[in-house]
């Protein structure tokens, strides 16, 4: 197995929305805002070369939206999905599987591209993986998340015939008793149908049934944090995004996950941290915090 960090560029979001109830005087030290109160965030994906499969986790915002839409998010940086894949000798056509952690536009927008007057999959040889619960949630969106679930990013995936759902019973899911395998099993990990090294955690605080891929790599466990922990700055328990649909649930999910992660020495891979790709954790007087930060490539 080989792992590659795939950078698709940066975008900007309101700092207050990203840090919820935390005062600006505190969060601004962690990710300084511009004159419009906007902070820069990465859209960092993970590519897994596993035998004859080439698996991409999330794919950024894409490039098919109009100028008005893109203007809200101030895309910047020199990285693109295609250029990042090319650095490692790959193209979109090489991708066999796309795992979509959830269907908010900054995570799945690159799934679909414009081809003439048609919206078609940007990965023509890939199977797209979601889960039935989240798909139902995203295709019948509530008013709070409606602006993040864009039908042009979602419906063409199903229409293409390239969509598959991961069995809803085979997850590690957050509950009042912590993260538990369903169905109950003595195994720590519940495996995906196409890999013996990748399992899925489900989290419900940010949005319903968000998937957090967990990868066995050499002697490490790497967890792709998606929007449970968008960045290192979100490690303190109260630092919960205002975007989250169930903030108190997120808070409890974070508590349970961080305790497990520090105990088992997980490596956390951050999708949105503007500078830090990965970190390990340690217990401190202030709670669980970053121990060491490093790039994914340093794991060898």
Secondary structure, 3 states (H helix, E strand, C coil): CEEEEEEEEEEEEEHHHHHCCCCHHHHCCCCCCCCCCEEEEEEEEEEEEECCEEEEECCCCCCCCCHHHHHCCCCECCCCHHHHHHHCCCCHHHCCEEECCCCCHHHHHHHEEEECCEEEECCCCCEEEECHHHHHHHHCCCCCCCCCCCHHHHHHHHHCCCEEECCCCCEEEEECCEEEEECCCCCCCCEECCEEEEEEEEECCCCCCEEEEEEEECCEEEEECCCCCCCHHHCCCCCCCCCCCCHHHHHHHHHHHHHHHHHHCCEEECCCCCCCCEEEEEEECCEEEEEEEECHHHHC
